[in-house]
Amino acid sequence: MKRAENYKEAIKSLKKSIAQKDKKGAAALLPKVYKALDKSVKINILKKNTASRIKSRLTKIVNKL
């Protein structure tokens, strides 16, 4: 279950940076979120399309900052 907590924590930290309007911080955290999501897919915590959808939505938000 550590991997499930890992991707959730990564998303939470990214959302905190987004809430603070910190574009550099959010852009730096995005690859870490991607890595956590990809590893969660690899061990069947998330489905591939679910992870892809989450990545897409978060990237859109970061690009709007």
CHARMM internal coordinates of N, CA and C (Angstrom, degrees):
IC EDIT
DIST 1 N 1 CA 1.4594
DIST 1 CA 1 C 1.5286
ANGL 1 N 1 CA 1 C 111.74
DIST 1 C 2 N 1.3126
ANGL 1 CA 1 C 2 N 117.62
DIHE 1 N 1 CA 1 C 2 N -11.07
DIST 2 N 2 CA 1.4587
ANGL 1 C 2 N 2 CA 119.67
DIHE 1 CA 1 C 2 N 2 CA 179.52
DIST 2 CA 2 C 1.5222
ANGL 2 N 2 CA 2 C 111.32
DIHE 1 C 2 N 2 CA 2 C -60.38
DIST 2 C 3 N 1.3246
ANGL 2 CA 2 C 3 N 117.58
DIHE 2 N 2 CA 2 C 3 N -37.60
DIST 3 N 3 CA 1.4694
ANGL 2 C 3 N 3 CA 120.44
DIHE 2 CA 2 C 3 N 3 CA -178.72
DIST 3 CA 3 C 1.5182
ANGL 3 N 3 CA 3 C 110.37
DIHE 2 C 3 N 3 CA 3 C -66.09
DIST 3 C 4 N 1.3259
ANGL 3 CA 3 C 4 N 117.96
DIHE 3 N 3 CA 3 C 4 N -37.29
DIST 4 N 4 CA 1.4685
ANGL 3 C 4 N 4 CA 120.91
DIHE 3 CA 3 C 4 N 4 CA 178.89
DIST 4 CA 4 C 1.5224
ANGL 4 N 4 CA 4 C 109.95
DIHE 3 C 4 N 4 CA 4 C -64.33
DIST 4 C 5 N 1.3129
ANGL 4 CA 4 C 5 N 116.19
DIHE 4 N 4 CA 4 C 5 N -41.67
DIST 5 N 5 CA 1.4650
ANGL 4 C 5 N 5 CA 120.09
DIHE 4 CA 4 C 5 N 5 CA 178.19
DIST 5 CA 5 C 1.5264
ANGL 5 N 5 CA 5 C 110.02
DIHE 4 C 5 N 5 CA 5 C -66.91
DIST 5 C 6 N 1.3206
ANGL 5 CA 5 C 6 N 116.48
DIHE 5 N 5 CA 5 C 6 N -34.44
DIST 6 N 6 CA 1.4570
ANGL 5 C 6 N 6 CA 121.73
DIHE 5 CA 5 C 6 N 6 CA -177.23
DIST 6 CA 6 C 1.5253
ANGL 6 N 6 CA 6 C 111.46
DIHE 5 C 6 N 6 CA 6 C -62.34
DIST 6 C 7 N 1.3211
ANGL 6 CA 6 C 7 N 118.11
DIHE 6 N 6 CA 6 C 7 N -48.54
DIST 7 N 7 CA 1.4701
ANGL 6 C 7 N 7 CA 119.14
DIHE 6 CA 6 C 7 N 7 CA -177.89
DIST 7 CA 7 C 1.5274
ANGL 7 N 7 CA 7 C 110.80
DIHE 6 C 7 N 7 CA 7 C -71.04
DIST 7 C 8 N 1.3152
ANGL 7 CA 7 C 8 N 117.59
DIHE 7 N 7 CA 7 C 8 N -32.73
DIST 8 N 8 CA 1.4620
ANGL 7 C 8 N 8 CA 119.85
DIHE 7 CA 7 C 8 N 8 CA 178.22
DIST 8 CA 8 C 1.5297
ANGL 8 N 8 CA 8 C 110.68
DIHE 7 C 8 N 8 CA 8 C -67.64
DIST 8 C 9 N 1.3295
ANGL 8 CA 8 C 9 N 116.96
DIHE 8 N 8 CA 8 C 9 N -41.04
DIST 9 N 9 CA 1.4588
ANGL 8 C 9 N 9 CA 120.78
DIHE 8 CA 8 C 9 N 9 CA 178.64
DIST 9 CA 9 C 1.5237
ANGL 9 N 9 CA 9 C 111.07
DIHE 8 C 9 N 9 CA 9 C -66.05
DIST 9 C 10 N 1.3293
ANGL 9 CA 9 C 10 N 116.67
DIHE 9 N 9 CA 9 C 10 N -37.61
DIST 10 N 10 CA 1.4605
ANGL 9 C 10 N 10 CA 120.84
DIHE 9 CA 9 C 10 N 10 CA 178.79
DIST 10 CA 10 C 1.5282
ANGL 10 N 10 CA 10 C 110.22
DIHE 9 C 10 N 10 CA 10 C -63.40
DIST 10 C 11 N 1.3264
ANGL 10 CA 10 C 11 N 116.56
DIHE 10 N 10 CA 10 C 11 N -42.03
DIST 11 N 11 CA 1.4648
ANGL 10 C 11 N 11 CA 120.63
DIHE 10 CA 10 C 11 N 11 CA 178.93
DIST 11 CA 11 C 1.5313
ANGL 11 N 11 CA 11 C 110.45
DIHE 10 C 11 N 11 CA 11 C -66.15
DIST 11 C 12 N 1.3291
ANGL 11 CA 11 C 12 N 116.59
DIHE 11 N 11 CA 11 C 12 N -41.09
DIST 12 N 12 CA 1.4728
ANGL 11 C 12 N 12 CA 119.85
DIHE 11 CA 11 C 12 N 12 CA 179.27
DIST 12 CA 12 C 1.5231
ANGL 12 N 12 CA 12 C 111.29
DIHE 11 C 12 N 12 CA 12 C -61.85
DIST 12 C 13 N 1.3279
ANGL 12 CA 12 C 13 N 116.89
DIHE 12 N 12 CA 12 C 13 N -42.96
DIST 13 N 13 CA 1.4654
ANGL 12 C 13 N 13 CA 119.06
DIHE 12 CA 12 C 13 N 13 CA -179.35
DIST 13 CA 13 C 1.5199
ANGL 13 N 13 CA 13 C 110.83
DIHE 12 C 13 N 13 CA 13 C -66.64
DIST 13 C 14 N 1.3361
ANGL 13 CA 13 C 14 N 117.53
DIHE 13 N 13 CA 13 C 14 N -36.25
DIST 14 N 14 CA 1.4618
ANGL 13 C 14 N 14 CA 120.72
DIHE 13 CA 13 C 14 N 14 CA 176.76
DIST 14 CA 14 C 1.5252
ANGL 14 N 14 CA 14 C 110.70
DIHE 13 C 14 N 14 CA 14 C -65.50
DIST 14 C 15 N 1.3252
ANGL 14 CA 14 C 15 N 117.01
DIHE 14 N 14 CA 14 C 15 N -42.32
DIST 15 N 15 CA 1.4640
ANGL 14 C 15 N 15 CA 120.45
DIHE 14 CA 14 C 15 N 15 CA 179.80
DIST 15 CA 15 C 1.5245
ANGL 15 N 15 CA 15 C 111.53
DIHE 14 C 15 N 15 CA 15 C -65.02
DIST 15 C 16 N 1.3506
ANGL 15 CA 15 C 16 N 117.52
DIHE 15 N 15 CA 15 C 16 N -32.14
DIST 16 N 16 CA 1.4607
ANGL 15 C 16 N 16 CA 120.20
DIHE 15 CA 15 C 16 N 16 CA 176.02
DIST 16 CA 16 C 1.5246
ANGL 16 N 16 CA 16 C 110.56
DIHE 15 C 16 N 16 CA 16 C -65.08
DIST 16 C 17 N 1.3293
ANGL 16 CA 16 C 17 N 116.43
DIHE 16 N 16 CA 16 C 17 N -41.87
DIST 17 N 17 CA 1.4710
ANGL 16 C 17 N 17 CA 120.23
DIHE 16 CA 16 C 17 N 17 CA 178.15
DIST 17 CA 17 C 1.5189
ANGL 17 N 17 CA 17 C 110.53
DIHE 16 C 17 N 17 CA 17 C -64.60
DIST 17 C 18 N 1.3163
ANGL 17 CA 17 C 18 N 116.63
DIHE 17 N 17 CA 17 C 18 N -38.18
DIST 18 N 18 CA 1.4661
ANGL 17 C 18 N 18 CA 121.18
DIHE 17 CA 17 C 18 N 18 CA 178.90
DIST 18 CA 18 C 1.5319
ANGL 18 N 18 CA 18 C 109.61
DIHE 17 C 18 N 18 CA 18 C -65.23
DIST 18 C 19 N 1.3296
ANGL 18 CA 18 C 19 N 116.70
DIHE 18 N 18 CA 18 C 19 N -42.06
DIST 19 N 19 CA 1.4613
ANGL 18 C 19 N 19 CA 120.60
DIHE 18 CA 18 C 19 N 19 CA -179.28
DIST 19 CA 19 C 1.5248
ANGL 19 N 19 CA 19 C 111.66
DIHE 18 C 19 N 19 CA 19 C -64.17
DIST 19 C 20 N 1.3314
ANGL 19 CA 19 C 20 N 116.15
DIHE 19 N 19 CA 19 C 20 N -30.27
DIST 20 N 20 CA 1.4643
ANGL 19 C 20 N 20 CA 120.87
DIHE 19 CA 19 C 20 N 20 CA 179.11
DIST 20 CA 20 C 1.5284
ANGL 20 N 20 CA 20 C 112.11
DIHE 19 C 20 N 20 CA 20 C -87.41
DIST 20 C 21 N 1.3289
ANGL 20 CA 20 C 21 N 116.98
DIHE 20 N 20 CA 20 C 21 N 3.08
DIST 21 N 21 CA 1.4742
ANGL 20 C 21 N 21 CA 123.24
DIHE 20 CA 20 C 21 N 21 CA -179.69
DIST 21 CA 21 C 1.5336
ANGL 21 N 21 CA 21 C 111.54
DIHE 20 C 21 N 21 CA 21 C 60.17
DIST 21 C 22 N 1.3273
ANGL 21 CA 21 C 22 N 116.53
DIHE 21 N 21 CA 21 C 22 N 34.54
DIST 22 N 22 CA 1.4661
ANGL 21 C 22 N 22 CA 122.73
DIHE 21 CA 21 C 22 N 22 CA -179.22
DIST 22 CA 22 C 1.5298
ANGL 22 N 22 CA 22 C 109.26
DIHE 21 C 22 N 22 CA 22 C -95.30
DIST 22 C 23 N 1.3260
ANGL 22 CA 22 C 23 N 116.58
DIHE 22 N 22 CA 22 C 23 N 89.98
DIST 23 N 23 CA 1.4615
ANGL 22 C 23 N 23 CA 120.69
DIHE 22 CA 22 C 23 N 23 CA -175.27
DIST 23 CA 23 C 1.5229
ANGL 23 N 23 CA 23 C 111.86
DIHE 22 C 23 N 23 CA 23 C -65.82
DIST 23 C 24 N 1.3447
ANGL 23 CA 23 C 24 N 117.99
DIHE 23 N 23 CA 23 C 24 N -43.11
DIST 24 N 24 CA 1.4675
ANGL 23 C 24 N 24 CA 120.56
DIHE 23 CA 23 C 24 N 24 CA -179.43
DIST 24 CA 24 C 1.5186
ANGL 24 N 24 CA 24 C 111.12
DIHE 23 C 24 N 24 CA 24 C -64.10
DIST 24 C 25 N 1.3205
ANGL 24 CA 24 C 25 N 116.08
DIHE 24 N 24 CA 24 C 25 N -42.86
DIST 25 N 25 CA 1.4584
ANGL 24 C 25 N 25 CA 120.11
DIHE 24 CA 24 C 25 N 25 CA 179.47
DIST 25 CA 25 C 1.5150
ANGL 25 N 25 CA 25 C 111.83
DIHE 24 C 25 N 25 CA 25 C -65.40
DIST 25 C 26 N 1.3328
ANGL 25 CA 25 C 26 N 116.34
DIHE 25 N 25 CA 25 C 26 N -41.70
DIST 26 N 26 CA 1.4614
ANGL 25 C 26 N 26 CA 120.99
DIHE 25 CA 25 C 26 N 26 CA 179.47
DIST 26 CA 26 C 1.5263
ANGL 26 N 26 CA 26 C 110.55
DIHE 25 C 26 N 26 CA 26 C -66.69
DIST 26 C 27 N 1.3300
ANGL 26 CA 26 C 27 N 116.46
DIHE 26 N 26 CA 26 C 27 N -40.79
DIST 27 N 27 CA 1.4668
ANGL 26 C 27 N 27 CA 120.21
DIHE 26 CA 26 C 27 N 27 CA 179.24
DIST 27 CA 27 C 1.5290
ANGL 27 N 27 CA 27 C 110.85
DIHE 26 C 27 N 27 CA 27 C -65.41
DIST 27 C 28 N 1.3218
ANGL 27 CA 27 C 28 N 117.15
DIHE 27 N 27 CA 27 C 28 N -33.56
DIST 28 N 28 CA 1.4620
ANGL 27 C 28 N 28 CA 121.04
DIHE 27 CA 27 C 28 N 28 CA 178.15
DIST 28 CA 28 C 1.5257
ANGL 28 N 28 CA 28 C 111.53
DIHE 27 C 28 N 28 CA 28 C -72.05
DIST 28 C 29 N 1.3309
ANGL 28 CA 28 C 29 N 116.80
DIHE 28 N 28 CA 28 C 29 N -32.72
DIST 29 N 29 CA 1.4647
ANGL 28 C 29 N 29 CA 120.64
DIHE 28 CA 28 C 29 N 29 CA -178.82
DIST 29 CA 29 C 1.5281
ANGL 29 N 29 CA 29 C 113.20
DIHE 28 C 29 N 29 CA 29 C -80.53
DIST 29 C 30 N 1.3146
ANGL 29 CA 29 C 30 N 117.29
DIHE 29 N 29 CA 29 C 30 N -21.96
DIST 30 N 30 CA 1.4667
ANGL 29 C 30 N 30 CA 121.20
DIHE 29 CA 29 C 30 N 30 CA -175.42
DIST 30 CA 30 C 1.5374
ANGL 30 N 30 CA 30 C 112.93
DIHE 29 C 30 N 30 CA 30 C -56.87
DIST 30 C 31 N 1.3384
ANGL 30 CA 30 C 31 N 120.10
DIHE 30 N 30 CA 30 C 31 N -46.32
DIST 31 N 31 CA 1.4692
ANGL 30 C 31 N 31 CA 118.99
DIHE 30 CA 30 C 31 N 31 CA 178.05
DIST 31 CA 31 C 1.5266
ANGL 31 N 31 CA 31 C 113.54
DIHE 30 C 31 N 31 CA 31 C -62.10
DIST 31 C 32 N 1.3336
ANGL 31 CA 31 C 32 N 116.60
DIHE 31 N 31 CA 31 C 32 N -32.51
DIST 32 N 32 CA 1.4682
ANGL 31 C 32 N 32 CA 119.91
DIHE 31 CA 31 C 32 N 32 CA 177.99
DIST 32 CA 32 C 1.5287
ANGL 32 N 32 CA 32 C 110.68
DIHE 31 C 32 N 32 CA 32 C -67.88
DIST 32 C 33 N 1.3281
ANGL 32 CA 32 C 33 N 115.95
DIHE 32 N 32 CA 32 C 33 N -38.58
DIST 33 N 33 CA 1.4631
ANGL 32 C 33 N 33 CA 120.50
DIHE 32 CA 32 C 33 N 33 CA 177.30
DIST 33 CA 33 C 1.5265
ANGL 33 N 33 CA 33 C 109.69
DIHE 32 C 33 N 33 CA 33 C -65.35
DIST 33 C 34 N 1.3381
ANGL 33 CA 33 C 34 N 116.20
DIHE 33 N 33 CA 33 C 34 N -43.43
DIST 34 N 34 CA 1.4649
ANGL 33 C 34 N 34 CA 120.53
DIHE 33 CA 33 C 34 N 34 CA 177.82
DIST 34 CA 34 C 1.5239
ANGL 34 N 34 CA 34 C 110.81
DIHE 33 C 34 N 34 CA 34 C -57.71
DIST 34 C 35 N 1.3194
ANGL 34 CA 34 C 35 N 115.96
DIHE 34 N 34 CA 34 C 35 N -45.12
DIST 35 N 35 CA 1.4670
ANGL 34 C 35 N 35 CA 120.69
DIHE 34 CA 34 C 35 N 35 CA -178.47
DIST 35 CA 35 C 1.5291
ANGL 35 N 35 CA 35 C 111.00
DIHE 34 C 35 N 35 CA 35 C -63.18
DIST 35 C 36 N 1.3275
ANGL 35 CA 35 C 36 N 116.14
DIHE 35 N 35 CA 35 C 36 N -43.70
DIST 36 N 36 CA 1.4660
ANGL 35 C 36 N 36 CA 120.57
DIHE 35 CA 35 C 36 N 36 CA 179.94
DIST 36 CA 36 C 1.5318
ANGL 36 N 36 CA 36 C 110.75
DIHE 35 C 36 N 36 CA 36 C -64.11
DIST 36 C 37 N 1.3375
ANGL 36 CA 36 C 37 N 116.84
DIHE 36 N 36 CA 36 C 37 N -41.04
DIST 37 N 37 CA 1.4658
ANGL 36 C 37 N 37 CA 120.51
DIHE 36 CA 36 C 37 N 37 CA 179.08
DIST 37 CA 37 C 1.5242
ANGL 37 N 37 CA 37 C 111.12
DIHE 36 C 37 N 37 CA 37 C -66.27
DIST 37 C 38 N 1.3286
ANGL 37 CA 37 C 38 N 116.86
DIHE 37 N 37 CA 37 C 38 N -42.73
DIST 38 N 38 CA 1.4596
ANGL 37 C 38 N 38 CA 120.62
DIHE 37 CA 37 C 38 N 38 CA -179.58
DIST 38 CA 38 C 1.5302
ANGL 38 N 38 CA 38 C 111.56
DIHE 37 C 38 N 38 CA 38 C -63.76
DIST 38 C 39 N 1.3209
ANGL 38 CA 38 C 39 N 116.13
DIHE 38 N 38 CA 38 C 39 N -38.66
DIST 39 N 39 CA 1.4576
ANGL 38 C 39 N 39 CA 119.06
DIHE 38 CA 38 C 39 N 39 CA 177.74
DIST 39 CA 39 C 1.5293
ANGL 39 N 39 CA 39 C 111.37
DIHE 38 C 39 N 39 CA 39 C -68.81
DIST 39 C 40 N 1.3260
ANGL 39 CA 39 C 40 N 116.58
DIHE 39 N 39 CA 39 C 40 N -33.58
DIST 40 N 40 CA 1.4644
ANGL 39 C 40 N 40 CA 120.08
DIHE 39 CA 39 C 40 N 40 CA 177.24
DIST 40 CA 40 C 1.5228
ANGL 40 N 40 CA 40 C 110.92
DIHE 39 C 40 N 40 CA 40 C -66.98
DIST 40 C 41 N 1.3261
ANGL 40 CA 40 C 41 N 116.43
DIHE 40 N 40 CA 40 C 41 N -35.38
DIST 41 N 41 CA 1.4655
ANGL 40 C 41 N 41 CA 120.23
DIHE 40 CA 40 C 41 N 41 CA 176.69
DIST 41 CA 41 C 1.5313
ANGL 41 N 41 CA 41 C 109.48
DIHE 40 C 41 N 41 CA 41 C -67.64
DIST 41 C 42 N 1.3119
ANGL 41 CA 41 C 42 N 115.52
DIHE 41 N 41 CA 41 C 42 N -40.76
DIST 42 N 42 CA 1.4654
ANGL 41 C 42 N 42 CA 121.03
DIHE 41 CA 41 C 42 N 42 CA -176.65
DIST 42 CA 42 C 1.5322
ANGL 42 N 42 CA 42 C 112.17
DIHE 41 C 42 N 42 CA 42 C -59.84
DIST 42 C 43 N 1.3369
ANGL 42 CA 42 C 43 N 116.32
DIHE 42 N 42 CA 42 C 43 N -35.24
DIST 43 N 43 CA 1.4685
ANGL 42 C 43 N 43 CA 118.83
DIHE 42 CA 42 C 43 N 43 CA -179.23
DIST 43 CA 43 C 1.5262
ANGL 43 N 43 CA 43 C 112.20
DIHE 42 C 43 N 43 CA 43 C -105.59
DIST 43 C 44 N 1.3256
ANGL 43 CA 43 C 44 N 115.72
DIHE 43 N 43 CA 43 C 44 N 22.44
DIST 44 N 44 CA 1.4702
ANGL 43 C 44 N 44 CA 123.67
DIHE 43 CA 43 C 44 N 44 CA 170.94
DIST 44 CA 44 C 1.5285
ANGL 44 N 44 CA 44 C 115.01
DIHE 43 C 44 N 44 CA 44 C 63.43
DIST 44 C 45 N 1.3227
ANGL 44 CA 44 C 45 N 117.39
DIHE 44 N 44 CA 44 C 45 N 34.31
DIST 45 N 45 CA 1.4609
ANGL 44 C 45 N 45 CA 120.02
DIHE 44 CA 44 C 45 N 45 CA 171.57
DIST 45 CA 45 C 1.5175
ANGL 45 N 45 CA 45 C 109.05
DIHE 44 C 45 N 45 CA 45 C -84.21
DIST 45 C 46 N 1.3372
ANGL 45 CA 45 C 46 N 115.43
DIHE 45 N 45 CA 45 C 46 N -39.57
DIST 46 N 46 CA 1.4658
ANGL 45 C 46 N 46 CA 121.84
DIHE 45 CA 45 C 46 N 46 CA 177.24
DIST 46 CA 46 C 1.5233
ANGL 46 N 46 CA 46 C 109.63
DIHE 45 C 46 N 46 CA 46 C -121.40
DIST 46 C 47 N 1.3234
ANGL 46 CA 46 C 47 N 115.58
DIHE 46 N 46 CA 46 C 47 N 155.65
DIST 47 N 47 CA 1.4586
ANGL 46 C 47 N 47 CA 119.83
DIHE 46 CA 46 C 47 N 47 CA 171.92
DIST 47 CA 47 C 1.5209
ANGL 47 N 47 CA 47 C 108.51
DIHE 46 C 47 N 47 CA 47 C -82.40
DIST 47 C 48 N 1.3207
ANGL 47 CA 47 C 48 N 115.49
DIHE 47 N 47 CA 47 C 48 N 156.20
DIST 48 N 48 CA 1.4633
ANGL 47 C 48 N 48 CA 121.05
DIHE 47 CA 47 C 48 N 48 CA -176.01
DIST 48 CA 48 C 1.5265
ANGL 48 N 48 CA 48 C 112.37
DIHE 47 C 48 N 48 CA 48 C -58.34
DIST 48 C 49 N 1.3268
ANGL 48 CA 48 C 49 N 116.96
DIHE 48 N 48 CA 48 C 49 N -45.46
DIST 49 N 49 CA 1.4624
ANGL 48 C 49 N 49 CA 120.27
DIHE 48 CA 48 C 49 N 49 CA -177.19
DIST 49 CA 49 C 1.5240
ANGL 49 N 49 CA 49 C 112.12
DIHE 48 C 49 N 49 CA 49 C -69.45
DIST 49 C 50 N 1.3141
ANGL 49 CA 49 C 50 N 116.92
DIHE 49 N 49 CA 49 C 50 N -31.71
DIST 50 N 50 CA 1.4618
ANGL 49 C 50 N 50 CA 120.75
DIHE 49 CA 49 C 50 N 50 CA 177.52
DIST 50 CA 50 C 1.5257
ANGL 50 N 50 CA 50 C 109.72
DIHE 49 C 50 N 50 CA 50 C -65.04
DIST 50 C 51 N 1.3243
ANGL 50 CA 50 C 51 N 116.45
DIHE 50 N 50 CA 50 C 51 N -46.28
DIST 51 N 51 CA 1.4619
ANGL 50 C 51 N 51 CA 120.57
DIHE 50 CA 50 C 51 N 51 CA 178.71
DIST 51 CA 51 C 1.5247
ANGL 51 N 51 CA 51 C 110.45
DIHE 50 C 51 N 51 CA 51 C -62.96
DIST 51 C 52 N 1.3115
ANGL 51 CA 51 C 52 N 116.42
DIHE 51 N 51 CA 51 C 52 N -40.59
DIST 52 N 52 CA 1.4592
ANGL 51 C 52 N 52 CA 121.03
DIHE 51 CA 51 C 52 N 52 CA 179.41
DIST 52 CA 52 C 1.5253
ANGL 52 N 52 CA 52 C 110.80
DIHE 51 C 52 N 52 CA 52 C -62.69
DIST 52 C 53 N 1.3181
ANGL 52 CA 52 C 53 N 116.49
DIHE 52 N 52 CA 52 C 53 N -41.28
DIST 53 N 53 CA 1.4623
ANGL 52 C 53 N 53 CA 121.29
DIHE 52 CA 52 C 53 N 53 CA 179.75
DIST 53 CA 53 C 1.5316
ANGL 53 N 53 CA 53 C 110.54
DIHE 52 C 53 N 53 CA 53 C -64.88
DIST 53 C 54 N 1.3160
ANGL 53 CA 53 C 54 N 116.94
DIHE 53 N 53 CA 53 C 54 N -43.07
DIST 54 N 54 CA 1.4622
ANGL 53 C 54 N 54 CA 121.18
DIHE 53 CA 53 C 54 N 54 CA 179.11
DIST 54 CA 54 C 1.5300
ANGL 54 N 54 CA 54 C 109.88
DIHE 53 C 54 N 54 CA 54 C -62.68
DIST 54 C 55 N 1.3342
ANGL 54 CA 54 C 55 N 116.78
DIHE 54 N 54 CA 54 C 55 N -45.36
DIST 55 N 55 CA 1.4659
ANGL 54 C 55 N 55 CA 120.82
DIHE 54 CA 54 C 55 N 55 CA 179.22
DIST 55 CA 55 C 1.5216
ANGL 55 N 55 CA 55 C 111.09
DIHE 54 C 55 N 55 CA 55 C -59.88
DIST 55 C 56 N 1.3055
ANGL 55 CA 55 C 56 N 116.06
DIHE 55 N 55 CA 55 C 56 N -43.85
DIST 56 N 56 CA 1.4596
ANGL 55 C 56 N 56 CA 121.02
DIHE 55 CA 55 C 56 N 56 CA -178.57
DIST 56 CA 56 C 1.5183
ANGL 56 N 56 CA 56 C 111.11
DIHE 55 C 56 N 56 CA 56 C -62.73
DIST 56 C 57 N 1.3025
ANGL 56 CA 56 C 57 N 117.32
DIHE 56 N 56 CA 56 C 57 N -46.07
DIST 57 N 57 CA 1.4644
ANGL 56 C 57 N 57 CA 121.46
DIHE 56 CA 56 C 57 N 57 CA -178.36
DIST 57 CA 57 C 1.5224
ANGL 57 N 57 CA 57 C 111.67
DIHE 56 C 57 N 57 CA 57 C -64.91
DIST 57 C 58 N 1.3362
ANGL 57 CA 57 C 58 N 116.13
DIHE 57 N 57 CA 57 C 58 N -42.64
DIST 58 N 58 CA 1.4561
ANGL 57 C 58 N 58 CA 119.30
DIHE 57 CA 57 C 58 N 58 CA -179.98
DIST 58 CA 58 C 1.5273
ANGL 58 N 58 CA 58 C 111.28
DIHE 57 C 58 N 58 CA 58 C -67.64
DIST 58 C 59 N 1.3201
ANGL 58 CA 58 C 59 N 116.98
DIHE 58 N 58 CA 58 C 59 N -38.11
DIST 59 N 59 CA 1.4610
ANGL 58 C 59 N 59 CA 120.26
DIHE 58 CA 58 C 59 N 59 CA 179.54
DIST 59 CA 59 C 1.5255
ANGL 59 N 59 CA 59 C 110.63
DIHE 58 C 59 N 59 CA 59 C -65.99
DIST 59 C 60 N 1.3153
ANGL 59 CA 59 C 60 N 117.04
DIHE 59 N 59 CA 59 C 60 N -39.62
DIST 60 N 60 CA 1.4620
ANGL 59 C 60 N 60 CA 120.90
DIHE 59 CA 59 C 60 N 60 CA 177.34
DIST 60 CA 60 C 1.5277
ANGL 60 N 60 CA 60 C 110.74
DIHE 59 C 60 N 60 CA 60 C -59.72
DIST 60 C 61 N 1.3245
ANGL 60 CA 60 C 61 N 116.09
DIHE 60 N 60 CA 60 C 61 N -43.79
DIST 61 N 61 CA 1.4618
ANGL 60 C 61 N 61 CA 120.57
DIHE 60 CA 60 C 61 N 61 CA -178.74
DIST 61 CA 61 C 1.5321
ANGL 61 N 61 CA 61 C 110.29
DIHE 60 C 61 N 61 CA 61 C -65.10
DIST 61 C 62 N 1.3268
ANGL 61 CA 61 C 62 N 117.24
DIHE 61 N 61 CA 61 C 62 N -43.57
DIST 62 N 62 CA 1.4658
ANGL 61 C 62 N 62 CA 120.99
DIHE 61 CA 61 C 62 N 62 CA -179.05
DIST 62 CA 62 C 1.5280
ANGL 62 N 62 CA 62 C 109.99
DIHE 61 C 62 N 62 CA 62 C -64.43
DIST 62 C 63 N 1.3114
ANGL 62 CA 62 C 63 N 117.37
DIHE 62 N 62 CA 62 C 63 N -39.96
DIST 63 N 63 CA 1.4567
ANGL 62 C 63 N 63 CA 120.55
DIHE 62 CA 62 C 63 N 63 CA -179.29
DIST 63 CA 63 C 1.5291
ANGL 63 N 63 CA 63 C 112.52
DIHE 62 C 63 N 63 CA 63 C -67.27
DIST 63 C 64 N 1.3311
ANGL 63 CA 63 C 64 N 117.70
DIHE 63 N 63 CA 63 C 64 N -25.27
DIST 64 N 64 CA 1.4655
ANGL 63 C 64 N 64 CA 121.16
DIHE 63 CA 63 C 64 N 64 CA 178.93
DIST 64 CA 64 C 1.5277
ANGL 64 N 64 CA 64 C 112.20
DIHE 63 C 64 N 64 CA 64 C -75.26
DIST 64 C 65 N 1.3333
ANGL 64 CA 64 C 65 N 117.04
DIHE 64 N 64 CA 64 C 65 N -21.45
DIST 65 N 65 CA 1.4730
ANGL 64 C 65 N 65 CA 119.49
DIHE 64 CA 64 C 65 N 65 CA -177.26
DIST 65 CA 65 C 1.5102
ANGL 65 N 65 CA 65 C 111.96
DIHE 64 C 65 N 65 CA 65 C -62.62
END
COOR INIT
IC SEED 1 N 1 CA 1 C
IC BUILD
